[in-house]
């Protein structure tokens, strides 16, 4: 059985890219080239909320992810959320993400609404959904990023 790990982080820095990089570092995936995919969980795959990723391979490798990400210049607030629901009996599942310059409650509501809509499109019997939201305040003069990512397996060589 494969594993998808849900990781998250928030960080502030003097530039938007630096705050994003620092948020990825908090999640433990700053040394990989991220490749975004749409939001389907393969059958027979466990989804584990871990917060910070373990070592997933050499720096510079490709890492497949579903990403919720928001960055803002302070003052302001950013929130990013990721939800997932898998079908019964180790069948496939779905992720839904939302993010923005808003509070965590708004993002969680949008994630749950997206999951419900995605479940209606499929003829699978789903288990209860899970949601994780990260939120952070951006101070004047800094950029702040919030990320929540689903990381598929381990890294792969990029070339």
N, C-alpha and C positions, 0 to 999 in steps of 0.2 A: 504494500500500500504506500502510495506517495503522500507527502505532507506539504500543505500550504501553511505558511506561518504568517499571522497578522502582526505587524510591527507598527510602531508609532513614535512620533517625536515632535517637539516644538523647539524653536530657537529664534534668537534675535541676533542681528549683525548689522554692520554698516551698509551693506548692499543687499538687494533682493536675492541674488544668486548665493551670496555667502550665508544668508539666513536659511536658504533651502539646503545647502550643503551641510550646515550645522544640524538641521532637523533630521536629515538622513543619517548623520553620525549618531545622533541620539537613538535612532532606530537600529543602528548597527549595519547599515548598508551603504555607507558613503563611498566605499571603494569599488563599486560595481557600475557598469553601464546598464542602466535600466531600460528595459524594453516593455512598453505597455501593451497589454492585450485586453480584449473585451472580457466580459465578466462571467464566464462560465467555469464552474468547478467540475473537473472530470469525475466520473464515477470511481468508486473505490479510493477516494482521496480524503484524508483527514484534514480538517482546518483547525489550527491551534492558535489561540491568541497568546502571544509570547512577549510582546512589548519590544524587546531588543533581540535582533537576530543573532544566532550563533555564527561561527565561522562558516561561510557558505562556499569557500573556494578562493582562488588567487585573485588579487587585486587586478582590476581591468577586465575581468570576465563579464559576460552578459548575464543579467538576472531578469527573469520574466516576472512582471508585477501587474497588479491592478492598483491604481493609485488615486487617492483623494488628496488634494493639495490646495492650500490657499496661502497667499502671501499678501501682506499689506505694509504700507509705510505708516508709521505712527504719527499721530495717535489713532488707534483703532483696535479692532478685535478680529481675529481670524479663527475659523473653525473648519475642521475636516473630519468627515465620518465615513466609515465603511461598514456595511451590513452584509450578512450572508445567511443563506438558508439552503440546506441540503435536502434532497429527497430521501424518503425512507429507504431502509435496506441498502445503504451505501451506494445509492444511485447518484446521478449528477446533481449539481446545485447551481446557485447564482450568487454573484456579488452585486451590490449597488453602492455607488459612492456619491457623495455630495460635499461641497465645500464652498466657502465664501467669506466675505467680510461681514460676519453675522455671529450670533450666539450659538452655543452648542445645542440648545433646544430646537432651534430652527433647522439646523443640519440634521439632527436625529429624526425629526419629523419627515424631512424630505427623503432620507434614506429609507425609512420604513414605508413611505408611500411608494417609492420606487420598487422596493422588494415585493410589495403587494401586487403592483402592476405586472412585474416580471413573473410572479407566480401564476397570475391569471392567464398569461400567454402560453403556459406549459401545462401539459397533462400529467404532471408528476405530483405525487403526494408529498408535501413538504413538511419537514420538522419545524419547530419554532425558530424564528429568526434570532440572530445575535447581532448586536451593533456595538461598535466602539467609536467614540468621538473624542478628538483632541481639540482644545481651544486655548488661545493665549492672547494676552493683551500686548499690543505694540505701543511702546513709548515714543514720544516725540523724538525725531532724529534717528530712529532705527527702523529696520525692516524686520518683520516677524513672519515666520512660516509655521504652519501646522500641517503635518502629513500623517496619513494612515494608509498602509500598503499591505496588500496580500502578496506574499513572495512565494512563487512556485518552485519548490524543490531547492536545488543547489545551483551554483553558477555553471556556465558553460563557456569554453573558449570563444572569443569573438572573432579570432582570425586563425 
